[in-house]
Amino acid sequence: NWGGGAKCGACEKTVYHAEEIQCNGRSFHKTCFLCMACRKALDSTTVAAHESEIYCKTCYGRKYGPKGVGFGQGAGCLSTDTGDHLGLNLQQGSPKPARPSTPTNPSKFAKKIVDVDKCPRCGKSVYAAEKIMGGGKPWHKTCFRCAICGKSLESTNVTDKDGELYCK
């Protein structure tokens, strides 16, 4: 592009490098990098991408996360927030059956096993507190580096190709 840049994934206008944020292989203006549901400003630590859509982690969890008792709002809470005011239309199928009142494992200190994303660079679990999204995958903050020069990356200087991250 002669003197220009890529098209913004939100407004379809040209994004110049000085104002570009890349996410999931798409470019955005800093001012257009907003949650598609609640319109909050996003950054590399708060964005969650689903196909061509970007959300804050809260709206992403409401729309695509697990449903039922104990999910989304903290342990032991049942959220009655359907996301309708955000246009999320979460009511799908029949309601989930309630959990049994007596625990299946009698130990009150029993470990709760949860599926955790794996970092593409080191293969270890990536927990929410250390997660950075890049190229549509979760990375550790310490693994979020250029595959060639090792430079630490941010949403403003990252690009991805074939599942690997590079600085521009």
C-alpha positions in Angstrom: 0.0 0.0 0.0 1.5 3.3 -1.2 1.5 5.6 1.9 -1.3 3.6 3.5 -1.9 0.6 5.5 -4.3 -2.3 6.2 -8.1 -1.8 6.5 -9.5 -1.5 10.1 -11.4 -4.6 11.2 -14.1 -2.4 12.7 -14.6 0.7 10.5 -13.0 -0.6 7.3 -10.9 2.6 6.9 -7.1 2.7 6.4 -5.1 2.0 9.5 -1.7 3.7 9.5 1.1 2.0 11.4 1.3 4.7 14.1 -2.3 4.0 15.1 -2.4 0.2 14.4 -3.3 -2.5 16.9 -3.2 -6.1 15.5 -5.3 -8.9 16.9 -6.1 -12.3 15.4 -4.4 -11.4 12.1 -6.5 -8.2 11.7 -5.6 -4.5 12.1 -7.6 -2.0 14.1 -7.3 1.7 14.9 -6.6 2.2 18.6 -10.0 4.1 18.9 -11.8 1.2 17.1 -10.3 -1.6 19.3 -13.5 -1.9 21.3 -15.6 -4.9 22.7 -18.3 -5.7 20.1 -20.9 -6.1 22.9 -20.2 -3.4 25.6 -18.0 -1.1 23.6 -15.2 -0.9 26.3 -11.7 -0.1 25.1 -9.5 -3.2 24.8 -5.8 -3.9 24.9 -3.7 -7.1 24.6 -4.5 -8.2 28.2 -8.3 -7.6 28.0 -9.1 -8.8 24.5 -10.7 -12.2 23.7 -11.1 -13.0 20.0 -13.7 -15.3 18.5 -13.4 -15.8 14.7 -13.6 -12.2 13.3 -15.1 -10.7 16.5 -13.4 -9.1 19.4 -14.7 -8.9 23.0 -13.6 -8.0 26.5 -13.1 -11.1 28.6 -16.3 -10.5 30.5 -18.6 -10.4 27.4 -16.6 -13.2 25.8 -17.2 -15.3 28.9 -20.9 -14.5 28.9 -21.3 -15.4 25.2 -18.9 -18.3 24.7 -17.9 -19.5 28.2 -19.3 -22.3 30.4 -22.8 -21.8 31.6 -24.4 -22.8 34.9 -23.8 -22.6 38.6 -20.4 -21.3 39.6 -19.3 -20.0 36.2 -18.7 -16.5 35.1 -19.2 -14.5 38.3 -17.1 -16.3 40.9 -17.4 -19.6 42.7 -20.8 -20.5 44.0 -22.7 -17.7 42.2 -25.5 -18.2 39.7 -25.6 -15.3 37.3 -29.0 -14.3 36.1 -27.4 -11.8 33.7 -28.3 -13.1 30.2 -26.3 -10.5 28.4 -29.5 -9.3 26.6 -28.6 -5.6 27.2 -25.4 -6.3 25.3 -27.0 -8.1 22.5 -25.5 -11.5 23.4 -28.6 -13.7 23.2 -27.3 -16.3 25.6 -30.5 -18.3 26.2 -29.8 -21.5 24.3 -31.8 -24.8 24.6 -33.2 -26.0 27.9 -31.9 -24.9 31.3 -29.0 -26.9 32.8 -30.0 -29.3 35.5 -29.0 -28.2 39.0 -26.0 -29.9 40.7 -26.7 -32.5 43.3 -26.9 -31.0 46.8 -24.5 -33.6 48.2 -21.0 -33.5 46.8 -19.8 -36.5 44.8 -16.4 -36.2 46.4 -16.8 -35.8 50.2 -13.5 -33.9 50.7 -14.3 -30.2 51.1 -10.7 -29.5 49.9 -11.1 -31.5 46.7 -9.3 -29.9 43.8 -11.4 -28.5 41.0 -9.9 -29.5 37.6 -10.4 -26.9 34.9 -9.3 -26.9 31.3 -6.5 -24.4 30.9 -5.1 -23.1 27.7 -1.5 -24.1 26.7 1.1 -21.6 25.6 2.2 -22.4 21.9 5.9 -21.4 22.8 6.6 -23.4 26.0 3.6 -25.8 26.1 2.8 -25.0 29.7 -0.6 -23.9 31.1 -1.6 -20.3 30.6 -3.7 -18.9 33.5 -5.8 -15.7 33.2 -3.4 -13.6 35.2 -0.5 -14.2 32.8 -2.5 -14.5 29.5 -1.8 -12.4 26.5 -3.7 -13.1 23.3 -1.7 -13.0 20.0 -2.4 -14.7 16.7 -5.7 -16.0 18.2 -3.8 -18.0 20.8 -3.0 -17.5 24.5 0.6 -16.8 25.5 2.5 -16.3 28.7 3.7 -12.7 29.1 7.3 -14.0 29.2 6.8 -16.1 26.0 5.2 -13.2 24.1 8.4 -12.5 22.2 9.6 -12.3 18.6 10.5 -15.8 17.3 13.6 -14.3 15.5 15.1 -11.6 17.6 13.5 -12.4 21.0 12.2 -8.8 21.5 9.3 -8.5 23.9 6.1 -7.9 22.0 3.0 -5.7 22.5 -0.3 -5.3 20.6 1.2 -2.4 18.7 4.3 -4.2 17.3 3.2 -7.8 17.0 2.5 -9.7 13.8 1.8 -13.4 13.3 2.4 -15.9 10.6 1.9 -19.7 10.6 1.1 -19.7 14.3 4.4 -17.9 15.3 4.8 -14.3 16.6 7.2 -11.7 15.2 8.0 -8.0 15.7 7.1 -5.8 12.8 
